């Protein structure tokens, strides 16, 4: 009888441990005595080992969405990617971007970093609909906190919601997912073009025949693929800078002198100022192989580099100018 009882107790213990992977809680914050949140802790979580974190911002529809229902919708995705999932609640009105909500989100993230082992170089943010809009407005103001951004079906009107701080997006990874029938010329294309124009590292999936919904076919795999892409091009993680030939130190002065965007078969470099020194652009594979080298001098404001002969993928672009540090960034060649 004892072995059976022991096995039963082990099963109960295992079930209890698994049940704790989904956590719903609240704490007093500002005018709300019980501000809600929901968490998901992946099955491979080990205390003391830093894990990647995803802030998940829910849509605006109080009949369906709150922190708990949004967390539950994303559990399979979070388990596939082994992400700590953080889902704050938008309160009675359901809008996740009210001042109390964004302040609460910041406080909640601080708390989660105290409660769990979080890799602070791998914190990401995603959201659908109103949450997608807030991915732009909240996330873009905090590019020093978040290492990648996944707006899904963002309920935006062009770039009006975030145009005043879009310069913060330079060099940051963005993966846009949007329904082809969800006002894409207003809610998708302008944002993508604006991000590319500011030198963000972008990728996207435009879903043909899909309207404004998170319930699209193959959702979890599409979300996982998007996440793995932004994680792969995240430049905030520690990099090996032991190369004795160059010193890969980002230079703000260099970065402010131009914008780099990747388009089909080419790299477009704008806002150039070459009146005072020559600039050299180089493209390397992630293994360090030189793929392309371009030196230029003289007065010009734009440069187009043909990349049609280079296989599509993620590369490092390096920029050198006389008497200035080297500037590098990851870029996706299309």
C-alpha positions as CSV (number, residue, x, y, z in Angstrom):
1,X,0.0,0.0,0.0
2,X,2.9,2.4,0.8
3,X,4.3,2.4,-2.8
4,X,0.8,3.2,-4.2
5,X,0.4,6.0,-1.7
6,X,3.9,7.3,-2.5
7,X,3.1,7.3,-6.2
8,X,-0.2,9.1,-5.6
9,X,1.5,11.7,-3.5
10,X,4.1,12.2,-6.2
11,X,1.4,12.6,-8.9
12,X,-0.4,15.1,-6.7
13,X,2.8,17.0,-6.1
14,X,3.7,17.1,-9.8
15,X,0.2,18.3,-10.6
16,X,0.4,21.0,-8.0
17,X,3.8,22.1,-9.4
18,X,2.3,22.3,-12.9
19,X,-0.8,24.1,-11.7
20,X,1.4,26.8,-10.3
21,X,2.8,27.6,-13.8
22,X,-0.2,29.8,-14.3
23,X,-0.5,32.5,-11.7
24,X,-3.2,35.1,-11.2
25,X,-2.7,37.8,-8.6
26,X,-3.2,41.5,-7.7
27,X,-1.8,44.2,-5.5
28,X,-2.8,47.7,-4.5
29,X,-1.6,50.3,-6.9
30,X,-2.5,54.0,-7.0
31,X,-6.4,54.3,-7.0
32,X,-6.9,50.5,-7.5
33,X,-6.9,48.5,-4.3
34,X,-6.5,45.2,-6.3
35,X,-4.8,45.8,-9.7
36,X,-4.8,42.4,-11.4
37,X,-2.1,40.6,-13.3
38,X,-1.5,37.1,-14.8
39,X,1.7,35.2,-15.3
40,X,2.9,32.1,-17.0
41,X,6.1,30.4,-15.9
42,X,7.4,27.8,-18.5
43,X,8.0,24.2,-17.5
44,X,11.7,24.4,-17.9
45,X,12.1,27.4,-15.5
46,X,14.9,26.9,-13.0
47,X,15.5,29.3,-10.2
48,X,18.9,31.0,-10.5
49,X,19.0,30.5,-14.3
50,X,18.0,33.6,-16.2
51,X,15.1,33.2,-18.5
52,X,13.7,35.3,-21.4
53,X,10.6,37.4,-20.6
54,X,7.7,38.5,-22.8
55,X,5.3,41.3,-21.7
56,X,2.0,40.5,-23.3
57,X,-0.5,43.4,-23.7
58,X,-4.2,42.4,-24.1
59,X,-6.8,43.8,-26.6
60,X,-9.6,46.2,-25.7
61,X,-12.8,44.1,-25.4
62,X,-14.0,43.7,-21.9
63,X,-16.5,41.0,-23.0
64,X,-13.5,38.7,-23.8
65,X,-10.2,40.1,-22.7
66,X,-8.4,40.7,-19.5
67,X,-5.0,39.7,-18.1
68,X,-6.1,36.1,-17.4
69,X,-7.9,35.3,-20.7
70,X,-5.0,36.9,-22.7
71,X,-2.4,34.9,-20.7
72,X,-4.4,31.7,-21.3
73,X,-4.6,32.4,-25.1
74,X,-0.8,32.6,-25.2
75,X,0.2,29.7,-22.9
76,X,1.0,27.3,-25.8
77,X,3.1,30.0,-27.5
78,X,4.9,30.7,-24.2
79,X,5.6,27.1,-23.6
80,X,6.9,26.6,-27.2
81,X,9.3,29.5,-26.7
82,X,10.0,28.9,-22.9
83,X,9.1,32.5,-22.1
84,X,8.1,33.9,-18.7
85,X,4.8,35.6,-19.8
86,X,3.7,38.7,-18.0
87,X,0.1,39.9,-18.6
88,X,-1.0,43.1,-16.8
89,X,-4.8,43.9,-16.6
90,X,-6.3,47.0,-18.3
91,X,-8.8,47.6,-15.5
92,X,-12.5,48.3,-15.8
93,X,-12.4,50.1,-19.1
94,X,-10.1,47.4,-20.7
95,X,-7.7,49.9,-22.2
96,X,-4.2,48.7,-21.4
97,X,-2.6,52.1,-22.1
98,X,-4.3,54.4,-19.5
99,X,-1.7,56.2,-17.3
100,X,-2.5,53.9,-14.3
101,X,-2.1,50.9,-16.5
102,X,1.3,51.8,-18.0
103,X,2.6,52.8,-14.6
104,X,1.3,49.5,-13.2
105,X,2.9,47.6,-16.0
106,X,6.3,49.1,-15.2
107,X,5.8,48.3,-11.5
108,X,4.7,44.7,-12.3
109,X,7.8,44.1,-14.5
110,X,10.0,45.4,-11.6
111,X,8.3,42.9,-9.3
112,X,8.6,40.0,-11.7
113,X,12.3,40.6,-12.0
114,X,12.5,40.4,-8.2
115,X,10.3,37.2,-8.0
116,X,12.0,35.3,-10.8
117,X,15.3,34.9,-12.6
118,X,15.0,37.1,-15.6
119,X,17.5,37.8,-18.4
120,X,17.3,41.6,-18.5
121,X,19.0,41.6,-21.9
122,X,16.2,39.5,-23.3
123,X,12.9,41.2,-22.3
124,X,10.4,41.6,-25.1
125,X,6.9,43.1,-25.6
126,X,4.0,42.0,-27.7
127,X,0.3,42.8,-28.0
128,X,-2.8,42.4,-30.2
129,X,-5.2,45.2,-31.3
130,X,-5.1,47.8,-28.5
131,X,-2.3,45.9,-27.0
132,X,-0.5,46.1,-30.4
133,X,-1.0,49.9,-30.3
134,X,0.5,49.9,-26.8
135,X,3.4,47.8,-28.0
136,X,4.3,50.9,-30.1
137,X,3.5,53.6,-27.6
138,X,4.7,52.0,-24.4
139,X,7.5,49.9,-25.9
140,X,9.0,52.5,-28.1
141,X,9.4,54.8,-25.1
142,X,11.4,52.1,-23.4
143,X,13.9,50.7,-25.9
144,X,16.5,50.6,-23.2
145,X,14.3,48.0,-21.4
146,X,12.9,45.9,-24.2
147,X,15.1,44.1,-26.8
148,X,12.4,43.3,-29.4
149,X,8.8,44.2,-30.3
150,X,5.9,42.2,-31.8
151,X,2.8,44.3,-32.6
152,X,-0.1,42.1,-33.9
153,X,-3.0,43.6,-35.6
154,X,-2.2,46.9,-34.0
155,X,-5.2,49.2,-33.7
156,X,-3.3,52.3,-35.0
157,X,-4.0,55.1,-37.4
158,X,-0.9,55.4,-39.5
159,X,2.0,56.6,-37.4
160,X,0.2,59.3,-35.4
161,X,0.3,57.4,-32.1
162,X,4.1,57.1,-32.0
163,X,5.7,59.5,-34.6
164,X,7.1,61.8,-31.8
165,X,9.4,59.1,-30.5
166,X,9.9,56.8,-33.4
167,X,13.6,57.8,-33.5
168,X,14.0,55.5,-30.5
169,X,13.4,52.5,-32.8
170,X,16.7,52.9,-34.6
171,X,18.5,49.6,-34.5
172,X,15.8,47.7,-32.6
173,X,14.1,44.5,-33.8
174,X,10.4,44.7,-34.8
175,X,8.3,41.9,-36.2
176,X,4.9,43.1,-37.4
177,X,2.0,40.5,-37.8
178,X,-1.2,41.8,-39.4
179,X,-4.2,40.6,-41.2
180,X,-4.3,41.4,-44.9
181,X,-8.0,42.4,-44.6
182,X,-7.4,44.5,-41.4
183,X,-7.0,48.0,-42.9
184,X,-3.4,47.2,-43.8
185,X,-2.8,50.4,-45.8
186,X,-3.5,52.3,-42.5
187,X,-2.6,50.0,-39.7
188,X,0.4,48.1,-41.1
189,X,2.2,49.6,-44.1
190,X,2.8,53.2,-42.7
191,X,4.2,51.8,-39.5
192,X,6.5,49.3,-41.3
193,X,7.8,52.0,-43.7
194,X,8.4,54.4,-40.8
195,X,10.3,51.8,-38.8
196,X,12.5,51.0,-41.9
197,X,13.0,54.7,-42.5
198,X,14.4,55.1,-39.0
199,X,16.8,52.2,-39.3
200,X,14.9,49.6,-37.2
201,X,15.6,46.0,-38.0
202,X,12.2,44.7,-39.3
203,X,10.4,41.6,-40.4
204,X,6.8,41.0,-41.0
205,X,4.0,38.6,-41.8
206,X,0.9,39.9,-43.6
207,X,-1.8,37.2,-43.4
208,X,-3.8,37.0,-46.6
209,X,-7.6,36.9,-46.1
210,X,-7.4,37.5,-42.4
211,X,-9.2,40.4,-40.7
212,X,-8.9,41.8,-37.2
213,X,-8.5,38.7,-35.1
214,X,-5.9,36.8,-33.0
215,X,-7.6,33.5,-33.9
216,X,-5.9,33.1,-37.2
217,X,-4.7,29.6,-38.5
218,X,-1.4,28.3,-37.2
219,X,-1.2,31.2,-34.7
220,X,1.1,29.7,-32.2
221,X,3.7,28.7,-34.8
222,X,3.5,32.1,-36.5
223,X,4.0,33.8,-33.1
224,X,6.9,31.5,-32.2
225,X,8.6,32.1,-35.5
226,X,8.3,35.8,-35.0
227,X,9.7,35.6,-31.5
228,X,12.6,33.5,-32.5
229,X,13.5,36.0,-35.2
230,X,13.5,39.0,-32.9
231,X,15.5,37.1,-30.3
232,X,18.0,36.1,-33.0
233,X,18.6,39.8,-34.0
234,X,18.6,41.2,-30.5
235,X,21.8,43.2,-30.3
236,X,21.5,44.0,-26.5
237,X,22.8,40.6,-25.4
238,X,26.6,40.6,-24.6
239,X,28.7,40.3,-27.8
240,X,32.2,39.0,-28.3
241,X,34.4,42.0,-28.9
242,X,37.8,40.3,-28.6
243,X,38.7,41.0,-32.3
244,X,42.1,42.6,-32.3
245,X,41.6,44.4,-35.6
246,X,38.6,46.5,-34.7
247,X,37.0,47.9,-31.6
248,X,33.2,47.4,-32.0
249,X,32.1,50.3,-29.8
250,X,28.7,51.9,-30.9
251,X,29.1,55.5,-31.7
252,X,26.2,57.8,-31.2
253,X,27.7,60.5,-33.3
254,X,28.1,58.1,-36.3
255,X,24.6,56.7,-35.9
256,X,23.0,60.1,-35.8
257,X,24.6,60.9,-39.2
258,X,22.6,58.4,-41.2
259,X,19.7,56.0,-41.3
260,X,20.0,52.4,-42.6
261,X,17.1,50.3,-43.9
262,X,16.9,47.0,-45.7
263,X,14.7,46.7,-48.7
264,X,14.3,43.9,-51.3
265,X,17.7,43.5,-53.0
266,X,19.3,46.6,-51.5
267,X,20.3,48.5,-48.5
268,X,19.3,52.2,-48.4
269,X,21.4,54.6,-46.4
270,X,19.9,58.1,-46.0
271,X,20.7,61.3,-44.1
272,X,24.3,61.0,-45.1
273,X,26.8,63.8,-44.4
274,X,30.1,63.0,-46.1
275,X,31.4,66.5,-46.4
276,X,34.1,66.1,-43.8
277,X,35.4,62.5,-44.0
278,X,35.2,59.2,-45.9
279,X,32.9,56.5,-44.7
280,X,33.3,52.8,-45.3
281,X,30.4,50.4,-45.2
282,X,31.0,46.6,-44.8
283,X,28.6,43.7,-44.6
284,X,29.7,40.5,-42.8
285,X,28.1,37.2,-42.2
286,X,27.4,36.3,-38.6
287,X,30.5,34.0,-38.9
288,X,32.7,37.0,-39.7
289,X,33.0,36.5,-43.5
290,X,33.2,39.7,-45.5
291,X,30.4,39.8,-48.0
292,X,30.5,43.4,-49.3
293,X,32.7,46.4,-48.9
294,X,31.9,50.0,-50.0
295,X,34.0,53.1,-49.5
296,X,32.8,56.5,-50.4
297,X,33.5,60.2,-49.9
298,X,32.3,63.5,-51.2
299,X,29.1,65.3,-50.8
300,X,25.9,63.2,-51.0
301,X,22.8,62.6,-48.9
302,X,21.8,59.0,-49.9
303,X,23.5,55.8,-50.9
304,X,21.9,52.6,-52.3
305,X,23.9,49.4,-52.0
306,X,22.9,46.5,-54.2
307,X,22.7,43.2,-52.2
308,X,21.0,41.1,-54.8
309,X,24.0,38.8,-55.0
310,X,24.0,38.0,-51.2
311,X,21.8,35.2,-49.8
312,X,18.9,36.4,-47.8
313,X,19.4,36.3,-44.0
314,X,20.8,38.2,-41.0
315,X,24.1,40.0,-41.4
316,X,26.3,42.5,-39.6
317,X,26.7,45.9,-41.2
318,X,29.8,47.8,-40.0
319,X,30.4,51.5,-40.5
320,X,33.8,53.2,-40.1
321,X,34.7,56.9,-40.4
322,X,38.0,58.6,-39.9
323,X,39.0,59.1,-36.3
324,X,35.6,57.8,-35.0
325,X,34.8,54.4,-33.3
326,X,33.3,51.6,-35.4
327,X,29.5,51.3,-35.4
328,X,27.8,48.0,-36.1
329,X,24.3,46.6,-36.2
330,X,22.5,43.5,-37.2
331,X,20.3,43.7,-40.3
332,X,18.1,41.4,-42.3
333,X,18.8,41.3,-46.0
334,X,15.6,40.7,-48.0
